[in-house]
């Protein structure tokens, strides 16, 4: 019997999408098609690849309204906010398309009498991309577009929560004129995904997801010498210094903590505030949090939608409950948000104080609308607290002193260090993490390095 996936909408708990899962035969067919497409695609001039993928982005953006609405139904983000993901997709895609000629250009080794020496960047082969549901286009574009631009065929496996996103990719790539087999998607079970990744024709795996998922990917490729880029999540901190613009820091950190119901790998999950600003910061943070409206994400007035599923919300409620039992204070009464209902995906935002690092909510990834706020007396104490984590994806400092920001950032164990902003990926900068936030790099010209291999040409031209 054919296995199927069911996408349960967090909006109303109904079955939104059902799809059959690919079996061994379908997986084999997809890999064989990609392998057949590889020679022609790698030989396609980069300007032609740019033109085709640029058309694909055009088609995608033209469908912003339909794509945004179905995204809300699949994962619950308010309809007023989902178009932003389409715009973010466009920004990253167009940037990576634009910089590809520079990133993939030959590297001249310099003059040497009697020789010509240079390094070419060659595509790896078939790239498998395993994408998550929380930002289904923004996360997947980081790997899909650069892999294709570099000359690699791509097979995309999207989350069972967002299967329509994979199908939209296939539509836009076909309409843009990509050759047969260059881009494909498969709906697969965990076993099917492992079977794909273990196929000897797969040359690289790009994965965004949980730490256990990253371990599973690493094990699946461990018996072959192929790469895997892993973006695995975070517990991202912020440090609000005594010289910070208080109102600006409050406004942006509330948004960084609660946008997308806190379901962002680089969202703010813990905040350390200088003791001189602490009371005023907490007061302002709570006041602004109370202005959120939790409800049906299709309502244009909703600013906070449901979490992706009831179990995810219950997990976060459990973190909050455990923290309160051990001394934390919850500053938001869930009854202030009438849509909040235990056992459902609708959860009110929560702000916790009197927290410490003995509590799960300050060390374990929450991936939900909760943040803990602690007092710190100095930069040294803040650095120690920020580094006291198994994760290191992003971290931020809120200050008027750029020199201090750089000095502090050099001591913080993180992939991206922000000053006076958070929860944003600049496509011109390398996106990477340390510790259990993963390995590898996407975006920027550096992101092309893991999708290509260097090949040296050493030519004696005078004999």
Secondary structure, DSSP 8 states (H G I E B T S, - for coil): ---EEEEE-TTTS-EEEEEE---HHHHHHHHHHHHHHHHHHHHS-HHHHHHHHHHHHHHHHHTHHHHHHHHHHHH---HHHHHHHHHHHHHHHHHHHHHHHHHTS-EE---BTTEEEEEEEEE-SEEEEE--STTHHHHHHHHHHHHHHTT--EEEE--TT-HHHHHHHHHHHHHTT--TTSEEE----HHHHHHHHHSTTEEEEEEES-HHHHHHHHHHHTTTT-EEEEE----EEEEE-TTS-HHHHHHHHHHHHHGGGG--TTSEEEEEEETTTHHHHHHHHHHHHTT--BS-TTSTT-SB---S-HHHHHHHHHHHHHHHHTT-EE-S-GGGSTT--TTSS----EEEES--TTSHHHHS---SSEEEEEEESSHHHHHHHHHSSSEESEEEEE-S-HHHHHHHHTTS--SEEEES--S---TTS-EE-EETTEE-EESTGGGGGGGEEEEEEEEE---
